[in-house]
Amino acid sequence: MHNPAWRPARLHTERLASIQHHFIDERPADSNTGKPVVTHTLPVHMAVAAGHPANALQPHYLVDALTRQLNIQTSAITEHPDWQLETIPLEHEATNANQGFILVFATANLEGVRLAYSGIKMLSATPSRQFGVLFSGARDAEFARLCQERLASGAWRFLGIRLHELGQLSAPGPNFSADLARLAEAVHRLWGTHSIHNQLEVDHT
């Protein structure tokens, strides 16, 4: 026979068990601010050619390294967001319809330029959408510049889109950390600029 004095405690436990599902899917709170953690999802279009050099920066390495770098560089901010990168398959043109900025990672050859242009064309349904283009795998800096210019020229001439040129990022080496930090800084700045611009458009309407 149960002690009647335990009944209030038992009822309280049963009530907590009955409502726990309301809390399972909630976002974790930031331990510093007590506020929900904000996650920025950066869409990435991979215009990686079949002949992407084995000694060039590889797509999966870029995703991991840039995600870590973005989170490191914003961790000093009191209310910093968490960053994650999400690859957009070329055939899914409606993916991330609400995102204002997309990173394009392309092989620095003619096929990579063609794939990058096709992806930008498919993903440019939203007029305010912006693209930052990063190349890898060029035989030298001059060829990477030519690929960037060719893509930028085509996007502006045929799509009316001005691309943000992010240059070339080589495979990990002596200068990789510094180059990655500069890339993360540029992405963070462009993300913030276009997020503010899109919010102003929403508020204006």
C-alpha positions, 0 to 999 in steps of 0.5 A, a space after each residue: 500500500 502506497 503512503 498517501 504523503 507520496 501522492 502529490 509527488 507522484 502526480 507531479 512526476 506523471 504530469 511531467 511525463 505526459 507533457 515532455 513531448 512539448 520540449 523534445 524538439 525545442 532548439 537548445 538555448 545558448 548557455 551565455 544568453 539564455 536565448 535560442 541558438 540561431 543557425 545560418 544555413 549557407 546553401 552551396 552549389 557544387 559545380 564540380 567537373 568530372 575532371 576536378 584535380 585530385 590535388 585541388 580543394 575537394 568539395 567535402 573538405 571545403 564544406 567541413 573547413 568553411 563550416 568550422 571557420 565560420 563558427 570559429 570567427 563568429 564565436 567571439 560574438 556574444 550572440 553568435 549564430 551557428 553556421 552550417 553548409 547545405 549542398 544544393 543538387 543542381 536539379 533542385 531549383 526550388 531548394 532554399 527558395 528563401 535564401 538570399 545568398 548562395 556560394 558556388 564552388 566550381 572547378 577552374 576549367 571550361 566544364 566547371 564554368 559551364 556547370 556553375 553558369 547552369 546552376 546559377 541560371 536555375 537558382 536565380 528565380 528570386 531577383 534579389 538572390 546573390 551568388 559568390 563564386 569560388 574556384 579551385 583546381 586552376 593550373 595557375 592564378 591567371 587561368 583561375 582569373 580567366 574562368 572567373 571573368 568568363 563566368 561573371 561576363 556570361 551571368 551579367 550578359 545573359 542573366 543580368 546577375 553580378 557575381 561576387 568573385 571570391 577568387 581561388 582556394 587551393 588545396 590545404 598548404 602553407 597559406 590555406 588557413 589564412 586564405 580560408 579565414 579571408 573566405 569566411 570573412 567575405 562570406 560572413 560579410 556578404 551574408 549579412 549584407 544580403 540578409 539586411 537587404 532582404 529584410 528591408 525589402 520585406 519591411 518595405 512591402 
